[in-house]
Amino acid sequence: MPQLSPLFWVVSSFMVMFLLMSMMVIFYESKVSISVINKCKVSLVEWCW
């Protein structure tokens, strides 16, 4: 197994942190604007049908 460079670990950890932060932000936004998301879902379902 080849030795991974420290830069790779830094980049990968940064990406994981960014992913977690974005997921938290999306979850928070969805909790705040759940009615808006429900409206979007309804309109999307109507558009699909």
mmCIF file of the N, C-alpha and C atoms, coordinates in Angstrom:
data_MODEL
# 
_entry.id   MODEL 
# 
loop_
_atom_site.group_PDB 
_atom_site.id 
_atom_site.type_symbol 
_atom_site.label_atom_id 
_atom_site.label_alt_id 
_atom_site.label_comp_id 
_atom_site.label_asym_id 
_atom_site.label_entity_id 
_atom_site.label_seq_id 
_atom_site.pdbx_PDB_ins_code 
_atom_site.Cartn_x 
_atom_site.Cartn_y 
_atom_site.Cartn_z 
_atom_site.occupancy 
_atom_site.B_iso_or_equiv 
_atom_site.pdbx_formal_charge 
_atom_site.auth_seq_id 
_atom_site.auth_comp_id 
_atom_site.auth_asym_id 
_atom_site.auth_atom_id 
_atom_site.pdbx_PDB_model_num 
ATOM 1   N N  . MET A 1 1  ? 0.859   -1.194 0.000   1.00 0.00 ? 1  MET A N  1 
ATOM 2   C CA . MET A 1 1  ? 0.000   0.000  0.000   1.00 0.00 ? 1  MET A CA 1 
ATOM 3   C C  . MET A 1 1  ? 0.892   1.240  0.000   1.00 0.00 ? 1  MET A C  1 
ATOM 4   N N  . PRO A 1 2  ? 0.719   2.128  -0.966  1.00 0.00 ? 2  PRO A N  1 
ATOM 5   C CA . PRO A 1 2  ? 1.596   3.310  -1.026  1.00 0.00 ? 2  PRO A CA 1 
ATOM 6   C C  . PRO A 1 2  ? 1.304   4.318  0.078   1.00 0.00 ? 2  PRO A C  1 
ATOM 7   N N  . GLN A 1 3  ? 2.339   5.029  0.459   1.00 0.00 ? 3  GLN A N  1 
ATOM 8   C CA . GLN A 1 3  ? 2.199   6.047  1.499   1.00 0.00 ? 3  GLN A CA 1 
ATOM 9   C C  . GLN A 1 3  ? 1.489   7.260  0.906   1.00 0.00 ? 3  GLN A C  1 
ATOM 10  N N  . LEU A 1 4  ? 0.412   7.652  1.580   1.00 0.00 ? 4  LEU A N  1 
ATOM 11  C CA . LEU A 1 4  ? -0.348  8.809  1.096   1.00 0.00 ? 4  LEU A CA 1 
ATOM 12  C C  . LEU A 1 4  ? 0.297   10.090 1.608   1.00 0.00 ? 4  LEU A C  1 
ATOM 13  N N  . SER A 1 5  ? 0.293   11.080 0.762   1.00 0.00 ? 5  SER A N  1 
ATOM 14  C CA . SER A 1 5  ? 0.931   12.350 1.125   1.00 0.00 ? 5  SER A CA 1 
ATOM 15  C C  . SER A 1 5  ? 0.075   13.107 2.137   1.00 0.00 ? 5  SER A C  1 
ATOM 16  N N  . PRO A 1 6  ? 0.688   13.931 2.977   1.00 0.00 ? 6  PRO A N  1 
ATOM 17  C CA . PRO A 1 6  ? -0.084  14.726 3.955   1.00 0.00 ? 6  PRO A CA 1 
ATOM 18  C C  . PRO A 1 6  ? -1.083  15.653 3.280   1.00 0.00 ? 6  PRO A C  1 
ATOM 19  N N  . LEU A 1 7  ? -0.728  16.130 2.103   1.00 0.00 ? 7  LEU A N  1 
ATOM 20  C CA . LEU A 1 7  ? -1.638  17.017 1.380   1.00 0.00 ? 7  LEU A CA 1 
ATOM 21  C C  . LEU A 1 7  ? -2.951  16.305 1.074   1.00 0.00 ? 7  LEU A C  1 
ATOM 22  N N  . PHE A 1 8  ? -2.850  15.041 0.719   1.00 0.00 ? 8  PHE A N  1 
ATOM 23  C CA . PHE A 1 8  ? -4.057  14.263 0.439   1.00 0.00 ? 8  PHE A CA 1 
ATOM 24  C C  . PHE A 1 8  ? -4.950  14.197 1.672   1.00 0.00 ? 8  PHE A C  1 
ATOM 25  N N  . TRP A 1 9  ? -4.340  13.958 2.846   1.00 0.00 ? 9  TRP A N  1 
ATOM 26  C CA . TRP A 1 9  ? -5.122  13.881 4.081   1.00 0.00 ? 9  TRP A CA 1 
ATOM 27  C C  . TRP A 1 9  ? -5.755  15.224 4.404   1.00 0.00 ? 9  TRP A C  1 
ATOM 28  N N  . VAL A 1 10 ? -5.005  16.299 4.189   1.00 0.00 ? 10 VAL A N  1 
ATOM 29  C CA . VAL A 1 10 ? -5.542  17.637 4.464   1.00 0.00 ? 10 VAL A CA 1 
ATOM 30  C C  . VAL A 1 10 ? -6.738  17.906 3.562   1.00 0.00 ? 10 VAL A C  1 
ATOM 31  N N  . VAL A 1 11 ? -6.571  17.625 2.287   1.00 0.00 ? 11 VAL A N  1 
ATOM 32  C CA . VAL A 1 11 ? -7.651  17.879 1.328   1.00 0.00 ? 11 VAL A CA 1 
ATOM 33  C C  . VAL A 1 11 ? -8.863  17.008 1.637   1.00 0.00 ? 11 VAL A C  1 
ATOM 34  N N  . SER A 1 12 ? -8.639  15.740 1.919   1.00 0.00 ? 12 SER A N  1 
ATOM 35  C CA . SER A 1 12 ? -9.760  14.836 2.190   1.00 0.00 ? 12 SER A CA 1 
ATOM 36  C C  . SER A 1 12 ? -10.501 15.240 3.468   1.00 0.00 ? 12 SER A C  1 
ATOM 37  N N  . SER A 1 13 ? -9.753  15.587 4.515   1.00 0.00 ? 13 SER A N  1 
ATOM 38  C CA . SER A 1 13 ? -10.403 16.016 5.757   1.00 0.00 ? 13 SER A CA 1 
ATOM 39  C C  . SER A 1 13 ? -11.172 17.315 5.546   1.00 0.00 ? 13 SER A C  1 
ATOM 40  N N  . PHE A 1 14 ? -10.594 18.225 4.759   1.00 0.00 ? 14 PHE A N  1 
ATOM 41  C CA . PHE A 1 14 ? -11.278 19.482 4.454   1.00 0.00 ? 14 PHE A CA 1 
ATOM 42  C C  . PHE A 1 14 ? -12.572 19.213 3.689   1.00 0.00 ? 14 PHE A C  1 
ATOM 43  N N  . MET A 1 15 ? -12.524 18.284 2.760   1.00 0.00 ? 15 MET A N  1 
ATOM 44  C CA . MET A 1 15 ? -13.723 17.949 1.994   1.00 0.00 ? 15 MET A CA 1 
ATOM 45  C C  . MET A 1 15 ? -14.792 17.345 2.895   1.00 0.00 ? 15 MET A C  1 
ATOM 46  N N  . VAL A 1 16 ? -14.386 16.467 3.802   1.00 0.00 ? 16 VAL A N  1 
ATOM 47  C CA . VAL A 1 16 ? -15.340 15.855 4.727   1.00 0.00 ? 16 VAL A CA 1 
ATOM 48  C C  . VAL A 1 16 ? -15.978 16.924 5.606   1.00 0.00 ? 16 VAL A C  1 
ATOM 49  N N  . MET A 1 17 ? -15.155 17.834 6.131   1.00 0.00 ? 17 MET A N  1 
ATOM 50  C CA . MET A 1 17 ? -15.678 18.920 6.959   1.00 0.00 ? 17 MET A CA 1 
ATOM 51  C C  . MET A 1 17 ? -16.656 19.780 6.167   1.00 0.00 ? 17 MET A C  1 
ATOM 52  N N  . PHE A 1 18 ? -16.298 20.105 4.941   1.00 0.00 ? 18 PHE A N  1 
ATOM 53  C CA . PHE A 1 18 ? -17.165 20.922 4.097   1.00 0.00 ? 18 PHE A CA 1 
ATOM 54  C C  . PHE A 1 18 ? -18.494 20.212 3.840   1.00 0.00 ? 18 PHE A C  1 
ATOM 55  N N  . LEU A 1 19 ? -18.423 18.909 3.602   1.00 0.00 ? 19 LEU A N  1 
ATOM 56  C CA . LEU A 1 19 ? -19.633 18.132 3.365   1.00 0.00 ? 19 LEU A CA 1 
ATOM 57  C C  . LEU A 1 19 ? -20.533 18.148 4.599   1.00 0.00 ? 19 LEU A C  1 
ATOM 58  N N  . LEU A 1 20 ? -19.940 17.932 5.768   1.00 0.00 ? 20 LEU A N  1 
ATOM 59  C CA . LEU A 1 20 ? -20.726 17.941 6.998   1.00 0.00 ? 20 LEU A CA 1 
ATOM 60  C C  . LEU A 1 20 ? -21.362 19.306 7.232   1.00 0.00 ? 20 LEU A C  1 
ATOM 61  N N  . MET A 1 21 ? -20.587 20.361 7.030   1.00 0.00 ? 21 MET A N  1 
ATOM 62  C CA . MET A 1 21 ? -21.109 21.714 7.215   1.00 0.00 ? 21 MET A CA 1 
ATOM 63  C C  . MET A 1 21 ? -22.266 21.980 6.264   1.00 0.00 ? 21 MET A C  1 
ATOM 64  N N  . SER A 1 22 ? -22.104 21.610 5.017   1.00 0.00 ? 22 SER A N  1 
ATOM 65  C CA . SER A 1 22 ? -23.170 21.851 4.037   1.00 0.00 ? 22 SER A CA 1 
ATOM 66  C C  . SER A 1 22 ? -24.422 21.044 4.389   1.00 0.00 ? 22 SER A C  1 
ATOM 67  N N  . MET A 1 23 ? -24.232 19.802 4.851   1.00 0.00 ? 23 MET A N  1 
ATOM 68  C CA . MET A 1 23 ? -25.377 18.990 5.254   1.00 0.00 ? 23 MET A CA 1 
ATOM 69  C C  . MET A 1 23 ? -26.095 19.615 6.437   1.00 0.00 ? 23 MET A C  1 
ATOM 70  N N  . MET A 1 24 ? -25.327 20.113 7.415   1.00 0.00 ? 24 MET A N  1 
ATOM 71  C CA . MET A 1 24 ? -25.938 20.767 8.568   1.00 0.00 ? 24 MET A CA 1 
ATOM 72  C C  . MET A 1 24 ? -26.707 22.013 8.145   1.00 0.00 ? 24 MET A C  1 
ATOM 73  N N  . VAL A 1 25 ? -26.111 22.792 7.265   1.00 0.00 ? 25 VAL A N  1 
ATOM 74  C CA . VAL A 1 25 ? -26.762 24.015 6.792   1.00 0.00 ? 25 VAL A CA 1 
ATOM 75  C C  . VAL A 1 25 ? -28.051 23.668 6.057   1.00 0.00 ? 25 VAL A C  1 
ATOM 76  N N  . ILE A 1 26 ? -27.993 22.660 5.204   1.00 0.00 ? 26 ILE A N  1 
ATOM 77  C CA . ILE A 1 26 ? -29.180 22.248 4.453   1.00 0.00 ? 26 ILE A CA 1 
ATOM 78  C C  . ILE A 1 26 ? -30.258 21.758 5.420   1.00 0.00 ? 26 ILE A C  1 
ATOM 79  N N  . PHE A 1 27 ? -29.866 20.977 6.417   1.00 0.00 ? 27 PHE A N  1 
ATOM 80  C CA . PHE A 1 27 ? -30.829 20.476 7.400   1.00 0.00 ? 27 PHE A CA 1 
ATOM 81  C C  . PHE A 1 27 ? -31.460 21.629 8.164   1.00 0.00 ? 27 PHE A C  1 
ATOM 82  N N  . TYR A 1 28 ? -30.643 22.593 8.591   1.00 0.00 ? 28 TYR A N  1 
ATOM 83  C CA . TYR A 1 28 ? -31.147 23.751 9.326   1.00 0.00 ? 28 TYR A CA 1 
ATOM 84  C C  . TYR A 1 28 ? -32.102 24.559 8.462   1.00 0.00 ? 28 TYR A C  1 
ATOM 85  N N  . GLU A 1 29 ? -31.710 24.800 7.226   1.00 0.00 ? 29 GLU A N  1 
ATOM 86  C CA . GLU A 1 29 ? -32.559 25.569 6.309   1.00 0.00 ? 29 GLU A CA 1 
ATOM 87  C C  . GLU A 1 29 ? -33.884 24.847 6.073   1.00 0.00 ? 29 GLU A C  1 
ATOM 88  N N  . SER A 1 30 ? -33.824 23.532 5.937   1.00 0.00 ? 30 SER A N  1 
ATOM 89  C CA . SER A 1 30 ? -35.055 22.778 5.700   1.00 0.00 ? 30 SER A CA 1 
ATOM 90  C C  . SER A 1 30 ? -35.953 22.827 6.937   1.00 0.00 ? 30 SER A C  1 
ATOM 91  N N  . LYS A 1 31 ? -35.356 22.803 8.130   1.00 0.00 ? 31 LYS A N  1 
ATOM 92  C CA . LYS A 1 31 ? -36.159 22.921 9.346   1.00 0.00 ? 31 LYS A CA 1 
ATOM 93  C C  . LYS A 1 31 ? -36.807 24.291 9.422   1.00 0.00 ? 31 LYS A C  1 
ATOM 94  N N  . VAL A 1 32 ? -36.071 25.317 9.007   1.00 0.00 ? 32 VAL A N  1 
ATOM 95  C CA . VAL A 1 32 ? -36.596 26.678 9.090   1.00 0.00 ? 32 VAL A CA 1 
ATOM 96  C C  . VAL A 1 32 ? -37.696 26.879 8.053   1.00 0.00 ? 32 VAL A C  1 
ATOM 97  N N  . SER A 1 33 ? -37.450 26.440 6.834   1.00 0.00 ? 33 SER A N  1 
ATOM 98  C CA . SER A 1 33 ? -38.376 26.703 5.726   1.00 0.00 ? 33 SER A CA 1 
ATOM 99  C C  . SER A 1 33 ? -39.031 25.411 5.244   1.00 0.00 ? 33 SER A C  1 
ATOM 100 N N  . ILE A 1 34 ? -39.576 24.647 6.203   1.00 0.00 ? 34 ILE A N  1 
ATOM 101 C CA . ILE A 1 34 ? -40.182 23.358 5.856   1.00 0.00 ? 34 ILE A CA 1 
ATOM 102 C C  . ILE A 1 34 ? -41.442 23.565 5.035   1.00 0.00 ? 34 ILE A C  1 
ATOM 103 N N  . SER A 1 35 ? -42.181 24.630 5.308   1.00 0.00 ? 35 SER A N  1 
ATOM 104 C CA . SER A 1 35 ? -43.408 24.900 4.560   1.00 0.00 ? 35 SER A CA 1 
ATOM 105 C C  . SER A 1 35 ? -43.087 25.225 3.108   1.00 0.00 ? 35 SER A C  1 
ATOM 106 N N  . VAL A 1 36 ? -42.012 25.982 2.895   1.00 0.00 ? 36 VAL A N  1 
ATOM 107 C CA . VAL A 1 36 ? -41.605 26.322 1.529   1.00 0.00 ? 36 VAL A CA 1 
ATOM 108 C C  . VAL A 1 36 ? -41.212 25.056 0.779   1.00 0.00 ? 36 VAL A C  1 
ATOM 109 N N  . ILE A 1 37 ? -40.494 24.166 1.455   1.00 0.00 ? 37 ILE A N  1 
ATOM 110 C CA . ILE A 1 37 ? -40.076 22.909 0.824   1.00 0.00 ? 37 ILE A CA 1 
ATOM 111 C C  . ILE A 1 37 ? -41.299 22.054 0.508   1.00 0.00 ? 37 ILE A C  1 
ATOM 112 N N  . ASN A 1 38 ? -42.278 22.038 1.418   1.00 0.00 ? 38 ASN A N  1 
ATOM 113 C CA . ASN A 1 38 ? -43.500 21.281 1.158   1.00 0.00 ? 38 ASN A CA 1 
ATOM 114 C C  . ASN A 1 38 ? -44.223 21.839 -0.055  1.00 0.00 ? 38 ASN A C  1 
ATOM 115 N N  . LYS A 1 39 ? -44.288 23.150 -0.157  1.00 0.00 ? 39 LYS A N  1 
ATOM 116 C CA . LYS A 1 39 ? -44.914 23.775 -1.323  1.00 0.00 ? 39 LYS A CA 1 
ATOM 117 C C  . LYS A 1 39 ? -44.166 23.383 -2.591  1.00 0.00 ? 39 LYS A C  1 
ATOM 118 N N  . CYS A 1 40 ? -42.839 23.384 -2.527  1.00 0.00 ? 40 CYS A N  1 
ATOM 119 C CA . CYS A 1 40 ? -42.037 23.013 -3.689  1.00 0.00 ? 40 CYS A CA 1 
ATOM 120 C C  . CYS A 1 40 ? -42.303 21.557 -4.064  1.00 0.00 ? 40 CYS A C  1 
ATOM 121 N N  . LYS A 1 41 ? -42.413 20.689 -3.064  1.00 0.00 ? 41 LYS A N  1 
ATOM 122 C CA . LYS A 1 41 ? -42.686 19.280 -3.336  1.00 0.00 ? 41 LYS A CA 1 
ATOM 123 C C  . LYS A 1 41 ? -44.045 19.127 -4.005  1.00 0.00 ? 41 LYS A C  1 
ATOM 124 N N  . VAL A 1 42 ? -45.037 19.832 -3.496  1.00 0.00 ? 42 VAL A N  1 
ATOM 125 C CA . VAL A 1 42 ? -46.383 19.740 -4.062  1.00 0.00 ? 42 VAL A CA 1 
ATOM 126 C C  . VAL A 1 42 ? -46.374 20.216 -5.507  1.00 0.00 ? 42 VAL A C  1 
ATOM 127 N N  . SER A 1 43 ? -45.740 21.356 -5.744  1.00 0.00 ? 43 SER A N  1 
ATOM 128 C CA . SER A 1 43 ? -45.693 21.886 -7.110  1.00 0.00 ? 43 SER A CA 1 
ATOM 129 C C  . SER A 1 43 ? -44.915 20.940 -8.028  1.00 0.00 ? 43 SER A C  1 
ATOM 130 N N  . LEU A 1 44 ? -43.838 20.335 -7.494  1.00 0.00 ? 44 LEU A N  1 
ATOM 131 C CA . LEU A 1 44 ? -43.047 19.398 -8.291  1.00 0.00 ? 44 LEU A CA 1 
ATOM 132 C C  . LEU A 1 44 ? -43.884 18.172 -8.644  1.00 0.00 ? 44 LEU A C  1 
ATOM 133 N N  . VAL A 1 45 ? -44.634 17.662 -7.683  1.00 0.00 ? 45 VAL A N  1 
ATOM 134 C CA . VAL A 1 45 ? -45.489 16.496 -7.933  1.00 0.00 ? 45 VAL A CA 1 
ATOM 135 C C  . VAL A 1 45 ? -46.545 16.858 -8.974  1.00 0.00 ? 45 VAL A C  1 
ATOM 136 N N  . GLU A 1 46 ? -47.166 18.035 -8.840  1.00 0.00 ? 46 GLU A N  1 
ATOM 137 C CA . GLU A 1 46 ? -48.167 18.469 -9.816  1.00 0.00 ? 46 GLU A CA 1 
ATOM 138 C C  . GLU A 1 46 ? -47.537 18.595 -11.194 1.00 0.00 ? 46 GLU A C  1 
ATOM 139 N N  . TRP A 1 47 ? -46.311 19.140 -11.238 1.00 0.00 ? 47 TRP A N  1 
ATOM 140 C CA . TRP A 1 47 ? -45.638 19.310 -12.527 1.00 0.00 ? 47 TRP A CA 1 
ATOM 141 C C  . TRP A 1 47 ? -45.312 17.949 -13.138 1.00 0.00 ? 47 TRP A C  1 
ATOM 142 N N  . CYS A 1 48 ? -44.901 17.003 -12.295 1.00 0.00 ? 48 CYS A N  1 
ATOM 143 C CA . CYS A 1 48 ? -44.568 15.673 -12.806 1.00 0.00 ? 48 CYS A CA 1 
ATOM 144 C C  . CYS A 1 48 ? -45.820 14.986 -13.336 1.00 0.00 ? 48 CYS A C  1 
ATOM 145 N N  . TRP A 1 49 ? -46.949 15.158 -12.666 1.00 0.00 ? 49 TRP A N  1 
ATOM 146 C CA . TRP A 1 49 ? -48.186 14.514 -13.102 1.00 0.00 ? 49 TRP A CA 1 
ATOM 147 C C  . TRP A 1 49 ? -48.809 15.279 -14.254 1.00 0.00 ? 49 TRP A C  1 
# 
